[in-house]
Amino acid sequence: MTSGQPTALVPAGRDPAPAGFSFLGAFPAVLGWIPPGLLLAVPLTLLLAQLLHALWHSGRCRYLAVLILTAAGIGLGQLWDAVGLPVVRLGQLNLLPAILFATALQPLGRRLSLRLP
């Protein structure tokens, strides 16, 4: 301890973890293959579905119907971007058309019949 370096808390006989070691194994390598827009689309869909279910429907509509319609709206917003129409982006995820389509589909929530076991 006289050298000013902190001592490592590694059991005797074991090497410390190599540089770049992750407890998740190959997860960071797989994460590099997924486009960032897809990673942002999932939390945006869940957040927007929660907001629309709470504020628009006030709990009168099934959450699964709201979630499906919100996911369809986000998908239509991504299609809007693929066609090349103007968008407002958050990274690779386009926000304005996605939110507009998700909101425009919400009146169909009561008509969407979902029969789950």
Stockholm file with secondary structure:
# STOCKHOLM 1.0

chainA/1-117         MTSGQPTALVPAGRDPAPAGFSFLGAFPAVLGWIPPGLLLAVPLTLLLAQLLHALWHSGRCRYLAVLILTAAGIGLGQLWDAVGLPVVRLGQLNLLPAILFATALQPLGRRLSLRLP
#=GR chainA/1-117 SS CTTSCCCCCCCTTCCCCCTTCCTTTTHHHHHTTSCHHHHHHHHHHHHHHHHIIIIISTTCSCHHHHHHHHHHHHHHHHHHHHHTCCCCEETTEECHHHHHHHHHTGGGGTTCCCCCC
#=GC SS_cons         CTTSCCCCCCCTTCCCCCTTCCTTTTHHHHHTTSCHHHHHHHHHHHHHHHHIIIIISTTCSCHHHHHHHHHHHHHHHHHHHHHTCCCCEETTEECHHHHHHHHHTGGGGTTCCCCCC
//
